[in-house]
Every structure is written in C-alpha cells, then in structure tokens.
Amino acid sequence: TVENVSRCWAYETAVCLGVQACDLPSTIPLHDFSAFYAEGKHQLLFERGSRVPINKNSVKSVNDVRTAVLRAIGEMEAVPSVPIRSLHE
C-alpha cells in the first residue's frame, strides 16, 4: 500500500546492507519531511505485531527472473546520444 512504501524501502535497504530487520529502530528518525507524517502509526518503521515477510522465492525462480532481465537488457538497442564503451578501455 502507499502507506507502506517507505517501510518497504527501509527494509530492502537494510537487507542490501546486511542489517537485520530486528536491529532497525522502531521509530522513523526526525527528518526534513517529518511534518508530512500523521501522528501515530505513520511514525513507526514497523507496526507493532507486524512480522518480517518471509522470502518464498526459490533460488531457481530468482535466477530465472535475473536471466530474463539480463537477456532483455542485452537485446535493447543503444540510445544514439549515449556513447557505449567498454569499461576496460
């Protein structure tokens, strides 16, 4: 839901950085946009009683999606205004 997008990004960023969800603070730290949050539950990173989602994706499924995405990217035509060169040049 729209209300959970920031929570999802916080969780995904933590996963990418190797931080366990249980090590994250339960409240959202004050920031420049804090005034936009409603009082109460929108100030919590994880709502009480919520559970960390279980990854039910199989390794094969993830690899299949990765392969399909990389294949699609490889088949894309280069944009003429953007030079493409090897990183090893």
SULPE-V876714 format. One record per residue. OMEGA is omega as a letter, one per 20 degrees, with the letter a starting at -180 (none if undefined). D_CENTER is the distance of its C-alpha to the mean C-alpha in whole Angstrom. Layout:
BEGIN
OMEGA:D_CENTER ; OMEGA:D_CENTER
END
This chain:
BEGIN
a:14 ; a:14 ; a:15 ; a:12 ; a:9 ; r:9 ; r:9 ; r:6 ; r:4 ; r:7 ; a:7 ; r:4 ; r:6 ; r:9 ; a:8 ; a:8 ; r:11 ; r:13 ; r:13 ; a:14 ; a:13 ; r:17 ; r:17 ; r:15 ; a:17 ; r:18 ; r:19 ; r:17 ; r:19 ; r:21 ; a:20 ; a:21 ; a:20 ; a:21 ; a:24 ; a:22 ; r:20 ; r:23 ; r:25 ; a:24 ; a:21 ; r:19 ; r:19 ; r:18 ; r:14 ; r:15 ; r:18 ; r:21 ; r:22 ; a:18 ; r:17 ; a:14 ; r:13 ; r:15 ; a:14 ; r:16 ; r:16 ; r:19 ; r:18 ; r:21 ; r:18 ; r:15 ; r:18 ; r:20 ; r:17 ; r:16 ; a:20 ; r:20 ; r:17 ; r:19 ; r:22 ; r:21 ; r:20 ; a:23 ; a:26 ; r:24 ; r:27 ; r:27 ; a:27 ; a:31 ; a:30 ; a:27 ; r:29 ; r:28 ; r:29 ; r:29 ; a:27 ; a:30 ; none:32
END
